């Protein structure tokens, strides 16, 4: 499924403010635009479809950060864009959930800007070495 989300200037302003509250620099926040959202979406699909066997766990944890960015947009975009993004993410998220095994809670620093206590990608892993001792 392709992503048909086009963020308004007002939505971008809100999202950029949340990015700063998340602890990112103003420059990073200012750099965030609709094209970044599409890159993040494509990166999440690639992440989920990657065979992580043989990859370093630090690379996995770093690349997992893309889902936080998508969640930040999902929670702070207007309802129409949020719904469109959620619908586009669902098949990718479902592939992750199907392939994942439970693991300990993985955190990404300042999570206070997010609505939920934890998300499926924080307590599940598709990396074969993460969380195997916790299952």
Beta strands, then each sheet from edge to edge (+ up, - down):
strand 1: 101-102
strand 2: 124-125
sheet 1: 1+ 2-
end
